[in-house]
Every structure is written in C-alpha cells, then in structure tokens.
Amino acid sequence: MLKIIFVIIIVSFILTGVSGYLIGGSNNYAAKVNGQEISRAQFENAFNNERNRMQQQLGDRYSELAANEGYMKSLRQQVLNRLIDEALLDQYSRELKLGISDEQVKQAIFATPAFQVDGKFDNNRYNAIVNQMGMTADQYAQALRNQLTTQQLINGVAGTDFMLKGETDELAALVSQQRVVREAVIDVNALAAKQQVTDQEVSSYYDQNKVRFMTPEQFRVSYIKLDAATMQAPVSDADIQAYYDQHVDQFTQPERIRYSIIQTKTEDDAKAVLDALNKGEDFATL
C-alpha cells in the first residue's frame, strides 16, 4: 500500500506540471529535475549502495546478475529513477513547507541500530559506516533529513482517505502492468546496397519531386560601401593648376587638320573654281 501511495504522489506531482527532467548526457550531472541537479557522484554512490545491498542479499548468485550487461544497465536506470522520484518528493515537500529540525535528524541517527554498540549510539561506528557509504557526516545528515521529510509527506498522505478503492485498484493495476518488447536492428546501408534503380526510375522520381531538389535563386554580391560626404577634401585653384600642369598629356590630344579638296582636270578649271570660291559660292556645290 505504501508503494502505491508513493506512486500516487509522484503521478500527481507530474500532472501538476512541475515535473520534467533531463538526463545529464555528457554534463556533470546524472539528471536534472526542475533545475535541481542529481550529481554523477550522488548517482554512482546510490548505485554502489544498491549493488552492495544486492550482493549481501543474494550472495554468490549476485555474480551471475553482475555479468549480465542488460540487467546492470536496467539496475542503473532503476536507481536513477529512484533518485528522480526522491527529488520530486523533496521539491513537493518544500512546496508544502514541510521540514525536519536538526534535533529530529540527531535523534533519528541515535536511534539507528546500525550505529549502536550494546544498544547505545557509538560515534566511531557511525563515522566508519558513513565513510564506507562514501559520504561525510554532513552529507549523510542531509540525506537523512530528505528521507525523513519524504516520510513525513507520505505519512500525511497515508493518513487521509482521499482515493476510492476502485481508483486505488486501477492505479495499482497501472503500476504493476508489464510490457513485452522485441527489438530488431536493421542495417539500412546493407538494404540500400541491394536495391536496383534504373535511370528511368530516377528521372521519373525527380520529375515528380522537383520541388524537393530546388532552392530559391540566390546571389552572392561583394560590394564596398563608400560615403562621398566623408571623402570630400578641399582643393584650391593652385592645387588644380599644379595637378593639371603635371598631367597635361591626360587632358590634351595631338593637333588634327581636316582638308576638303576639289579635284579638277585642268589648271584653267582649278582657277575658275578658285575664282568662284573667292566670290562666295558654296564649296559643297562647286
């Protein structure tokens, strides 16, 4: 029943929109839950604790499971999921203003049988066990505080009848359901290599899907933006004259003479034409 209540809290927390987590990938955290990071060190420590617990519980049979890569991968995912659930519950507890005092944490540590010798708390044993867990005393105290806060939340929910029996049964069936999944790896490259496509089929496919192989016309333009106003420089008449004198050849061209000639057969005819021109007759007419 406690497991069902725990799941109900998680599901309701997700449905309120405050859930959502990111797997760390190559980052320094194993997962991020609503901005709260679960460090890789925290994850590895939790995984090692779970592995040690199973080893003590199963004994020699554990080595068979440890050799199964798929099982160990699944175990790591289960541990990560548990840490994510704990983070969600911790956030929800803080949202409800739930908290555990330092004195409550202290009393919980003193009451833990694993830390006792002859029925009394032993500080040396406490430190030794905490060190074996890969944690400092402060880290363990904080982890215990989170655990007690979560337990406080669960106890508060468990003490209220807020679900009908039919709803509880339906949720229990949902949580306990199983799925059988079969995987198949398909080598796409190998399949593609076996395909035979004619030039006609390629051309036909291209004609039917031209839009997929076209892009809008594009231009590449290189230009220099100049501001004529900033390039203007005052020039005096003396500067202009000096420049002209130094580059006269650029502003002159060789002298050219154009001749118009009237040809005659005899000298007398030439004299007659000359007399006519002197009298003012039109050259083109003559």
C-alpha positions in Angstrom: 0.0 0.0 0.0 2.9 2.3 0.8 4.3 1.8 -2.6 1.0 2.7 -4.2 0.8 5.9 -2.1 4.3 6.8 -3.1 3.4 6.3 -6.8 0.2 8.4 -6.4 2.2 11.3 -5.1 4.7 11.1 -7.9 2.0 10.9 -10.6 0.0 13.8 -9.1 3.2 15.8 -8.9 3.9 15.1 -12.6 0.4 16.1 -13.6 0.6 19.4 -11.8 3.2 20.5 -14.4 6.2 20.8 -12.0 7.9 17.7 -13.2 10.1 17.1 -16.2 13.7 16.1 -16.0 16.8 16.0 -18.2 19.3 13.1 -18.5 22.8 14.5 -18.0 24.4 13.1 -21.1 28.0 14.5 -21.1 27.3 17.0 -18.4 28.5 16.9 -14.8 25.1 15.7 -13.5 23.3 12.4 -14.0 19.9 14.1 -14.3 18.3 17.5 -13.7 14.8 17.6 -12.1 13.1 21.0 -12.4 16.5 22.7 -12.2 17.7 20.6 -9.3 20.8 18.6 -10.3 21.5 15.0 -9.3 25.2 14.8 -9.5 27.1 11.9 -11.0 28.8 11.3 -7.7 25.4 11.1 -6.0 24.2 8.7 -8.6 27.2 6.5 -8.6 27.1 6.4 -4.8 23.5 5.3 -4.8 24.2 2.7 -7.4 27.1 1.3 -5.5 25.0 1.1 -2.3 22.3 -0.7 -4.2 24.8 -3.1 -5.7 26.3 -3.8 -2.3 22.9 -4.4 -0.8 22.0 -6.9 -3.5 25.4 -8.6 -3.1 24.8 -9.1 0.6 21.2 -10.3 0.0 21.9 -12.7 -2.9 25.4 -13.9 -2.1 27.0 -16.0 -4.8 24.0 -15.6 -7.1 24.8 -11.9 -7.5 27.8 -12.6 -9.7 25.5 -14.1 -12.3 23.5 -10.9 -12.4 26.5 -8.7 -12.4 27.8 -10.5 -15.5 24.5 -9.6 -17.3 25.1 -6.3 -19.0 21.5 -5.8 -19.8 20.5 -6.4 -16.1 23.1 -4.0 -14.8 22.0 -1.3 -17.2 18.4 -1.8 -16.1 19.6 -1.6 -12.4 21.3 1.7 -13.1 18.2 3.1 -14.6 16.1 1.9 -11.6 18.5 3.7 -9.2 18.4 6.9 -11.3 14.6 6.7 -11.4 14.5 6.4 -7.7 16.7 9.4 -7.2 14.4 11.4 -9.6 11.4 10.3 -7.6 13.1 11.3 -4.4 14.0 14.7 -5.9 10.3 15.2 -6.9 9.1 14.3 -3.4 11.7 16.6 -1.9 10.6 19.5 -4.1 6.9 18.8 -3.3 7.7 18.7 0.4 9.4 22.0 0.3 6.5 23.4 -1.7 4.2 22.3 1.2 6.6 23.9 3.7 7.4 20.5 5.3 10.6 20.3 7.2 12.6 18.3 9.7 14.6 20.0 12.5 18.2 19.3 13.4 17.1 17.7 16.7 14.8 15.3 14.8 17.7 14.3 12.5 20.0 13.8 15.5 17.5 11.6 17.3 17.0 9.5 14.1 20.7 9.0 13.9 21.0 8.0 17.5 18.1 5.6 17.1 19.6 3.8 14.1 20.6 0.2 15.3 23.5 0.1 12.8 25.2 2.9 14.6 24.8 1.4 18.1 27.1 -0.8 20.2 25.5 -2.7 23.1 22.3 -0.7 22.5 23.9 2.7 22.6 25.0 5.1 19.9 28.7 4.9 19.0 30.2 7.8 17.2 33.2 5.9 15.9 30.9 3.2 14.4 28.7 5.9 12.9 31.6 7.6 11.2 33.0 4.3 10.0 29.7 3.2 8.4 29.1 6.7 6.8 32.7 6.6 5.4 32.0 3.2 3.9 29.0 4.7 2.2 31.2 7.2 0.6 29.6 10.2 2.4 30.6 12.7 5.0 28.7 13.1 8.3 27.0 16.3 7.0 26.1 14.6 3.7 24.5 11.7 5.5 22.6 14.0 7.8 21.2 15.9 4.8 20.3 12.7 3.1 18.5 11.5 6.2 16.7 14.9 6.5 15.4 14.5 3.0 14.3 10.9 3.7 12.5 12.0 6.9 10.8 14.8 5.1 9.6 12.5 2.4 8.4 10.0 5.0 6.6 12.9 6.7 4.8 13.7 3.4 3.9 10.0 2.8 2.6 9.6 6.3 0.5 12.7 5.8 -1.0 11.3 2.6 -1.4 7.8 4.0 -3.3 9.2 7.0 -6.0 10.7 4.7 -8.6 8.7 2.7 -8.6 10.7 -0.5 -9.0 7.9 -3.0 -11.7 5.4 -3.6 -10.9 1.7 -3.6 -11.7 1.4 -7.2 -9.3 4.2 -8.0 -6.6 2.6 -5.9 -7.1 -0.7 -7.6 -6.9 0.9 -11.0 -3.7 2.7 -10.2 -2.2 -0.4 -8.7 -3.0 -2.3 -12.0 -1.5 0.5 -14.0 1.7 0.5 -12.0 2.1 -3.3 -12.0 1.4 -3.8 -15.7 4.2 -5.2 -17.9 5.2 -4.9 -21.5 7.0 -7.4 -23.7 9.2 -5.6 -26.2 11.2 -7.2 -29.0 14.0 -5.3 -30.7 15.4 -5.7 -34.2 18.4 -4.0 -35.6 18.2 -3.2 -39.4 21.2 -2.3 -41.4 19.9 0.4 -43.7 23.1 0.6 -45.7 23.1 -3.1 -46.5 19.4 -2.9 -47.6 20.2 0.2 -49.8 23.1 -1.6 -51.4 20.8 -4.4 -52.6 18.3 -2.0 -54.3 18.5 -1.7 -58.1 17.2 1.6 -59.6 17.2 2.3 -63.3 18.0 5.7 -64.8 14.4 6.0 -65.9 13.1 5.5 -62.4 15.5 8.1 -61.1 14.4 10.6 -63.8 10.7 9.8 -63.1 11.1 10.4 -59.4 13.0 13.6 -60.0 10.2 14.9 -62.3 7.6 14.1 -59.7 9.5 15.7 -56.8 11.4 18.7 -58.4 10.4 21.0 -55.6 12.4 18.9 -53.1 15.6 19.3 -55.1 15.3 23.0 -55.7 16.2 26.1 -53.7 15.2 29.7 -54.3 17.6 31.6 -56.6 20.4 33.2 -54.7 23.1 35.8 -55.5 26.4 36.5 -53.9 27.3 40.1 -54.1 30.6 41.7 -52.9 30.5 45.5 -52.5 32.2 48.3 -50.8 30.1 51.0 -49.1 31.6 54.5 -49.5 30.3 57.7 -48.0 31.0 60.5 -50.5 30.5 63.2 -47.9 33.3 61.8 -45.7 35.6 61.6 -48.8 35.4 65.2 -49.9 38.5 67.2 -49.4 39.0 71.0 -50.0 41.1 71.7 -53.1 42.4 75.2 -54.0 42.8 76.6 -57.6 46.5 76.4 -57.2 46.3 72.7 -56.4 44.1 72.2 -59.5 46.6 74.1 -61.7 49.5 72.2 -60.3 47.9 68.9 -60.9 46.9 69.9 -64.5 50.5 71.0 -65.2 51.8 67.6 -64.0 49.3 65.7 -66.2 48.9 67.8 -69.3 49.1 64.8 -71.5 45.9 63.4 -70.0 43.9 66.5 -70.9 45.3 67.2 -74.5 45.5 65.4 -77.8 47.7 65.8 -80.9 46.6 68.5 -83.4 44.5 67.3 -86.3 43.8 69.1 -89.6 40.8 68.2 -91.8 41.1 69.0 -95.6 38.4 69.3 -98.2 39.7 69.0 -101.8 38.0 69.8 -105.1 39.7 68.0 -107.9 39.8 69.4 -111.4 41.1 68.1 -114.7 42.9 71.2 -115.9 44.6 74.2 -114.4 42.1 76.5 -116.0 39.2 74.6 -114.3 41.0 75.0 -111.0 41.4 78.7 -111.5 37.7 79.0 -112.3 36.7 77.2 -109.1 39.1 79.3 -107.1 37.5 82.5 -108.6 34.0 81.2 -107.7 35.0 80.5 -104.1 36.5 83.9 -103.8 33.2 85.3 -105.0 31.4 83.5 -102.1 29.9 80.5 -103.9 29.2 77.3 -101.8 32.1 74.9 -101.6 29.9 71.8 -101.5 28.1 72.9 -104.6 31.3 73.5 -106.5 
